[in-house]
Amino acid sequence: MSGTFAGAWVCLLAPLAGFLVILLGGNRIRRQEAGWISTLSVFIGFAGAVGALVELWQSDHGDRHHVLRAFTWLRAGDFAPGLEITVDTLAIVMMLVVTGVGGLIVLYSNGYMAGEDEQRRYFAYMSFFVFSMLVLVQAGNLLLMLVGWGLVGLASYLLIGFYHRRPDAIAAAKKAFVINAVGDALFAMGLFLLIAKTGTVDFTTAFDAAENGELTSTVAGLIALGLLGGAVAKSAQIPFHTWLPDAMEGPTPVSALIHAATMVTAGVYLICRVHPIFEAAPSIQHTAAILGLVTLLVAGLIGLAQHDIKRVIAYSTMSQIGYMFVAAGIGAYGFAMFHLVTHAFFKALLFLAAGVVIHHLDGEQDIRRMGGLRRLMPYTHAVFLIGTLALVGIPPLAGFWSKDAVLASALATGGGLGWVLYVGGLAGALLTGAYSFRLYYRVFHGPPSEHVVAHSGHGHVHEHGPEHGGAHDRHAHAGEGPGSMLWPVGILAALSVVGGLLNVAGAWHPFTHWIDETAEALVEASVAEEYITSAIAVALGLAGYLIAKRAFDGGREIVPEGTAFTVLSRKLYVDELYAALFERPLQAASATIRDAFERPVVQGSLDRIGTGAQEASTLAGRVQTGLLRSYAFAIAASVVVLGVVFLVVR
């Protein structure tokens, strides 16, 4: 059975329509109206995704991959890619996550951004961001996916730099854009090599070429390496990870959207989407798993030494995406996507709950100036605790089912690689428990700080503060915040509790069976491996809790103050290393080229042209004397010259 899947087009185009309405409406749309237009457009997209899901669900099991072409948008001989979207089990999952979780985040923004002077711009960008991500996940071919890849980078640049009067925000936006541009270039190089060897950007044709051996192992490896470079940059994995913590300069809902529902999950989706190409180059696929392992451990360690509430959560995102890369790198695509979905629930929850705290404390983000909020903000405390437990992987919350499934798959992989990934992933579980509960205790337990006492019960301003050109009005909210902020957080908390029931170890696996129809797993853990892994992972998560609790009770950090803490708090000095290796040499080279070529040649030529034109004008002005005899002489001389020329030529 094949349908029209009109809902898939609605899902894609509704956020675009919201963006265009706000953009073209301009000042005719009130600030508050812009927020509701954006929210409505994303939820209409979600309704379209649900409709497409129902239609796909009713299709036969062997007929759940559809490509819907609107028109051919490029033609060069036999190369004629179209504007087309994919509707299959993998795309549907991403469509639901992007519009569902994204819609809750946009709804939350209506309360969080209330009073902003530039709400219209903000909500236009949010709708554009959701649309860009949908282009990426619904793309019917690799060329259109590359377009979506670039649009997501542009949208992130606009939103991270939303507070454009803040130098740090502008610097963070540029950093994110440049690093992702490097990833985009690598993606494009892999794609162009694929086109050169197969003449197509069509998924099915490219996959057939990879599976049938039409691509040599070397060529397949180079293509996969380029695609992996794009995935690593977009998902902020080592070594392209440095942009993600700085992206916290954007508004908190933007952080939630980037980390939970859109941008950083794109790399995981890409590997699962083009899995036959990676399977044709197993060494590159295993490299993805190794990079994920290194990232989850490094990010976990750095998270232990951060004091900014949003940055701690940001490093947890890097770490959890690392688990997804491990799963995708060993061929456990269903579990990679399962963890992506559950992570979207509890990570959006943590960011938005952190936003409620920030909103309540007049924009304060330093956890050293918090504490004691458990009694002052009971609702926020409850939902934040749920998010923390889900992140750590405590049963029966969502993270327990998905993360432990990834670890069990690593155990089932066997061999040296499997054991390294398994042991490293378990170490990551210990780190997750430690940094998560460190954050929880610092924010909600202990005596309230002076800052908390001073601001509790007062009006609230946004995190950027009026000195940065944002809202100047204070907003006094009854309780912990407006309903538009608290309702989305509550829904995400509920999803973080029950979301794991989509796939239960040893009982039922509807989610992974659904994904297997598009990306069949290469590895499957036994029930015994799943249970053993779950027991060990939960024990390690609880051990992390005890470490954090003991450190908090003792009034000290988990990592003792000293060299180690300083190195971790400075993010292993990777930014400084990159500045020394790339930034300063490139700046020096640019200055050399400017002094040696641009100024003397380019600028000098322009200056000489201007000077020459000025001199010619002056000379021409001298001819214009205003005397009749001068003009008569010039005419006579011209006639003589023309006569001589005529005689010579003849």
Residue, then its C-alpha position, 0 to 999 in steps of 0.5 A: m500500500s502506498g499513500t500520498f503522505a501529505g502530512a510529511w509535506v505539512c511537517l516540513l513546510a509549516p515551520l517555514a510558513g511560520f518563519l515567513v509570516i513573522l519575517l514578512g509581517g515585521n512590525r505589523i505583528r506584535r511581539q507576543e503574536a510572533g511567539w504564538i505564530s512560531t509555536l503554532s507552526v511547529f505544532i502543526g508540523f508535529a501534527g503532520a508528522v503524526g499523520a505521516l506516522v499513521e499512514l506509514w504504520q498502516s503500510d505493509h512491512g516491506d513498503r515503508h520506504h517512500v521518496l516523494r518528489a516535488f520537482t527536478w531542481l538540477r539537471a546535468g546530463d544523467f545527473a538530475p537530483g530532485l527536490e524530494i523527501t524521504v518518508d520511512t521509519l528512520a525519518i519519521v522518528m526524527m520528524l516527531v522528535v524535532t517537531g514534538v520536543g522542538g514545539l515544547i521548547v518554542l512554547y516555553s520560549n513564550g514565557y522565557m522571552a517575555g518582554e524581549d525587544e526582539q521577540r519577532r527576530y527570535f521566533a522567526y529564527m526558531s521556526f527557521f531552525v526547526f525547518s532547517m533540521l527538517v530539511l536535513v532529516q527529510a531529505g530524499n537525497l544526499l545533496l538536499m541533506l547537504v543543503g539542510w546541513g548548511l541551513v542548520g549551521l546558519a540557523s545555529y549561528l543566528l540563534i547563538g549570536f542572538y544577543h548581538r550586543r554581547p561580544d561573547a555571544i558574537a564570538a561564540a556564534k562565529k566559532a560555531f559557524v566556522i567549526n561547522a563549516v569545516g565539517d560541512a566542507l568534509f561532508a561535501m568532499g565525501l559527497f562529491l567523491l560519491i558523485a564522481k564514482t557513482g554519478t548519483v546522490d540518491f540514497t538507494t543507488a548509492f547504497d547499492a553501489a556500496e553493498n555490491g562492491e562497486l566502490t572499492s574499499t579505499v573509495a568507500g573509506l574516503i567517502a565515509l571519512g568525509l561524511l564522518g567529518g561532517a557528523v563529528a563537527k555537527s554533533a560536537q564530538i572530539p576533535f570538533h567539540t569546542w564550539l558546543p560549550d560556547a554555544m551556551e551564550g545563546p538564550t537557554p531555550v536555544s541551548a535546549l533546541i540545539h542540544a536536545a531536538t536538533m543540531v547535535t543529533a544530526g551526526v548520529y542520524l547521518i551515520c544511521r541514514v547512510h549506514p551501508i556506506f559506513e559498513a563498506a568501510p568498517s575501519i571508519q565506522h569503528t573510528a566513529a565508535i572510538l571518537g564517541l568513547v573518547t568524547l563521552l569520557v573527556a566530556g564527563l571529566i570536564g563536566l566535573a569542574q564546571h561552575d556554569i549550570k548550562r555548561v555542565i549540562a552542555y558537557s553532559t550532551m557531548s558525553q551522551i552523544g558519545y554513547m550514540f556514536v558508540a552505538a552507531g559505530i558498532g552497528a546498533y542503529g536502533f539503540a543509537m536512535f533509541h538513546l537519541v529519543t530518550h536523550a531528547f526528553f531528559k536533556a530538554l527537560l534539564f535545560l528548560a528546568a535550568g532556565v526556570v532557575i536562571h529566570h528565577l535568579d535574575g540571570e544567575q548561572d554560577i552554581r556556586r551562587m545557588g543552593g537551597l532551591r529545593r524548598l523555594m522551587p519545589y516544582t522545578h526541583a522535582v522535574f530537575l531530579i527526574g531529569t537527573l535520574a533519567l540522565v544517570g540511568i536509574p530504573p525505570l526512567a528513560g535513560f536506563w533503558s536506552k543507555d544500558a542497551v548501548l553498553a550491552s551492544a558493545l559487550a555483544t560486539g566482543g573482541g578488543l574493540g567491544w571490550v574497550l567500548y564496554v569498559g569505557g562506557l561503564a566508566g562514563a556511567l560513573l562519571t555521569g552519576a558524579y557530575s549530574f548529582r554534583l550539579y543537582y546538589r549544588v543547585f537545590h540542596g544546602p543553605p541558600s546563598e546570599h544571591v538566592v535569598a536576595h532574589s527569591g520572591h522578587g521580579h525576574v529579568h532574563e539571563h542577558g540582563p538589561e545592560h546587554g540591550g535585552a528586555h528592560d522590564r522586570h516580570a514578576h511571576a507568581g510561583e516559579g514561572p508562567g504556565s508557558m514555561l512550566w507546562p512544557v517542563g512537566i510534559l518532558a518530565a513525564l516523557s522522561v519517566v515513560g519514554g523508555l517503555l518504547n523498548v524494554a530489555g528482555a521484554w519487547h523491542p518495538f522501537t528497535h524493530w521499527i528502526d531495523e526496517t530502515a537500518e538493520a542492526l549488525v549486533e544484538a545483545s543477549v538477554a543475559e548481557e542486557y541484564i548484567t550490563s544494567a546491573i553494573a551500570v546502575a551500580l556505577g551510577l549510584a556510586g557516582y551519586l555517593i561520590a557527589k553526595r560525599a563531596f557536597d557534604g564535605g564542602r569540597e569538589i569531587v576533583p580536588e582543587g589544584t592542577a587537575f581541577t584547573v586543567l579540567s575547568r579550562k577544558l584541557y586547554v584545547d581552545e588554547l591549543y587550537a589557537a596556537l596551532f590554527e588561529r594565530p598562524l592563520q591570522a599571521a598569514s593573513a596579515t602577511i598577505r595583506d601587507a605583501f599583496e592586498r595593500p600594494v597591489v589590490q588597494g594600490s591599483l584602486d588608488r592609482i585608478g582613482t588618482g588617474a581619473q582625477e588627473a584626467s578630469t583635471l586635464a579635461g577641465r583645462v581644455q574647457t577655457g570658455l574662449l571661442r578662439s580656443y574652440a575654433f582652433a581645436i576644431a580646425a586641428s581635429v579636421v587637419v588630423l582626420g584629413v591626414v589619417f584619411l590620406v594615409v589609410r587610403 
